Amino acid sequence: MNERVLPQGGPSQLSRAWAEPSPNRGRAWRRVIVSTWVIGLALFGLVGGDASSQAVAQAENANDTSADSALSPVLAKAIVQVDILDAEGTVVSQATGAILDEDLFVTALAPLRRGDKLLASWSGGQTALVEGVVLFDRELDLALVKLRPASETVREKLPLVDAPEPGDAFEVVEFGADRQISSTTATVIEKPLTPPPSDQLLCDAAPTTNWRGVAWVTTKGALAGFGSGEPAARAGESLAVTGRQLKNLLRRQRERVPLTLPELRAKLVTLTPDITQLFPSRKLAPAKADRGQQLAELRADLRFRGPEPTHPFLLGEYRTAAGWDLIEKRLVAPAAESASLRIATADEFGLEAELEAAGNGGWFLALGWVGNSGWVLSNVTMRTSGSPWHICRVENGVADVATHREVARTSWKGVQKLGLALTRNSRGEYRLDGQLAGKPFLDGVALPGYSGGDVYLATYVTKYGPMPVKVNVLRAKSFAPKAEGKPAPPPPEDKPAMDE
């Protein structure tokens, strides 16, 4: 496939009809019209030399203001509608993709978790079969998908640029509900805030569909970033990974065998053996780590709006500010900043932590986190009002206050063991059980709408600061997937999340 460079802008409204049969003829007609107009004005004395130059410049600039018309032919070949089908061939979800190579496109990972098959199509009506997912990244919530080679489909890859600068304008492009490409003009607000591969871009536009993948396309037809589809916490803003990260994904995918969606789903919902012992772990705490050293691997960025944005103690506006420390062979949350750490990815699972959370402040566990959605189990200790536990669902970066409620009150005494078990019953309902110091404190808390995803351990700032959490041991196990209609096995009575 030949790659072509797009012009800076498209034809103006006046000359578009002339330009359709032949681009060269359109440009010639425009030059004739502009020249005749300026010369005529000069001959009749209506404009002087300076005004003539200004008129020519304005006419030429008008030719560069319609980036949308110049981009449309390219986007029609480079932006893909992704249909996620069940085993019977019924569409259960949809997403937007952008072609990065002749037979590869990037799309959001989250919609692929529930399907069995994939079908790619273009706005012109062409379709292509899909071989499978060759690479996925949980942190970025992105997947690289391989198309089957087909000469009858016209495809065009988008060249990648590393990252735009703050203030740069571009188009946020996606497929709408009518299966047609739509775009919104946006501007970059922030450059990446953390080192690769966690860097992201923040723009001032929020796509209007269901957040299933968006492409950030420059006026020259290059791909500056791709968003998995989950919005930022503030209204009217959205996040995307940079072109630099997409280049890294392309480099990593070489020689990989495509996964079918059932195979992908099995990988996403199962905790692999090498991360069963989460901490202590050489992966998180290398033997040569210096005392108090803060490692990039111990940070995972979260950003969302909690149920109580102005409350001095409960979870409100949240954004990761720091990583965790390694001090005397323990994971230690920083004393003054919010910190978050991704500890696992699973569907049904058990978790046990031996930790100290006996000070004042707030901390939480994010469960089933996909993009900017999931459940949050938070705890705060206050000097006079005890230590309540709250639970809440977060949708697209904003807490659903209707789901926010207190579920328990406990007290900490030094180092204690916290055990959690998240299981699904025969009706497909997810329930959360918990023990603290061997005593139950959560009893079958319902999590409607839960699905498998990431699990985070995090602290948040209150009037007293964040909780000074210290972790001695962190273990996890995945409960085997169950066939539909069969009852879920009960978790162990004494240690629901223990995996020795």
Buried (B, 14 or more C-beta within 10 A) or exposed (E): EEEEEBBEBBBBEEBEEBBEEEEEEBBEBBEEBBEEBBEEBBEEEEBEEEEBEEBBEEBEEBBBBBBBBBBBBBBBBBBBBBBBBBEEEEEBBBBBBBBBBEBBBBBBBBBBBBBBBBBBBBBEEBEBEBBBBBBBBBBBBBBBBBBEEEEEBEBBBBBBBEBBEEEBEBBBBBBBEEEEBBBBBBEBBEBBBBEEBBBBBBBBBBBEBBBBBBBBBBBBBBBBBBBBBBBBBBEEBBBBBBBBBBBBBBEEBEEEEBBBBEEBBEEBBBBEEEBBBBBBEEEBBEEEBEEEEBBEEBBBBBBBBBBBBEEEBBBBBBBBBBBBBBEEEBBBBBEEBBBBBBBBBBBBBBBBBBBBBBBBBBBBBBBBBBBBBBBBBBBBBBEEEEBBBBBBBBBBBBBBEEBBEEBBEBEBEEBBBBBBBBBBBEEEBBBBBBBBBEEEBBEEBEBEBBBBBBBBBBBBBBEBBBBBBBBBBBBBBBBEEBEEEEEBEEBEEEBBBBBE
